[in-house]
Amino acid sequence: MLALILAGGLGSRLNMGEKPLVQVCGTPMIEYVIRAFSGGGHRVIVVSSPKTPFTRNWCRAHGIDIYPASGRGYVEDIVEAVTEIGEDGPVCTSVSDIPCIDPGIVGRIMAAYLEAGTPALSTWVPSSLCRGSALRCSYRESILGVPACPAGVNILKGDLIEEEQAEHQLLLQEPALALNVNAPEDLALAARILCPGAGGPGGGQGH
């Protein structure tokens, strides 16, 4: 399946340069997300914007396919990328600031999508699992009676990208998806998970 990694945001709360390139344990955040999808056999395209030129250059240097979107907004860039790439089948979209995701989690999401049989799927985590700035997630829904926050990974049908699509709401009891790196406190939490005992937050600036 085609996986679009959205990497067009400024990351102003972190104030460490382009957010996708902010390092956790010496590795750019976006690299963890790319590995999670490519490790599951999915074709990855990073969707950049005019706000993230260094991320675009990093992808080129590492042989990662890029779609340079216009940067009008998260949803708008997804629609633009899917339309211009010409993908009619299912497309997975992911934020680039969930470095704790791994191929196993991606595999569970894909399996749930195939089982659901709906055109679209959205992923959610119980709000009780959220840590750091995610505790203040701005949007919540009740999924199977559980207060939940969006996890940032979704699947849509490419040929229906301009339409509202019936979706399966997948609730995952997965702490790794409950940590979005939006603030310095999140960076420290991610480092404790990805390189425990390293003796520091392991963060570094993007460009």
C-alpha positions, 0 to 999 in steps of 0.5 A, a space after each residue: 500500500 502507498 503510505 504518505 508521510 505528511 511532513 509540511 508543518 513548522 513545529 513552532 512549539 518545539 522551536 528546533 527547526 523543521 520538526 520532521 528532522 528533530 532528532 530522537 536518540 540521534 535519528 530524525 523523527 521522520 526516519 522512525 516513521 518511514 522505517 515503520 512503513 517501509 519495514 512493512 513492505 509499503 511504498 513511502 512518499 514524504 509529502 513536504 511543503 514550502 515550509 520544510 525545504 531541509 526535510 525535502 533535501 534530507 529525503 532526496 539525500 536518503 533516496 526517499 520519494 517526495 511529493 512537494 505539496 503547496 502547503 495549504 493545509 494537512 487535508 488539502 496536501 493529502 488530497 493534492 498528493 493523492 490526486 497528482 500521484 494518481 493513486 486510486 487504491 487505498 492510501 495510508 496517511 501518517 503524521 511524521 511526529 510519532 517516532 515510537 510507531 513500528 512495523 508491527 503497529 502498521 501491520 495491525 492497522 493494515 490488517 484491521 482495514 482489510 477486515 473492516 471492508 470500509 473505504 476508510 479507516 481512522 486510528 484512535 488511542 484511549 485518551 488515558 494513554 496519552 502523555 506529554 502534550 497529547 494529554 491536551 489533545 484538542 479533539 476527542 471522540 467516544 470509540 466503543 464507549 472509550 474517550 479517545 484521541 486521534 492517533 495520526 494514521 488513517 487510510 483512504 481510498 484514492 479514487 474517493 479522495 474528494 468525497 466523504 468516505 465511510 470509515 472504520 474507527 480503530 481503537 488501539 490500546 497502543 502507548 506508542 501511538 499516544 505520544 506525538 512529539 509537539 513540545 520539548 517534554 514529548 521529546 524527552 518522553 520519546 527518548 526514554 522509550 527509544 533509547 532508555 538509559 542513554 543519559 539524556 533526552 537524545 534530541 537534536 535540532 533540525 535545520 
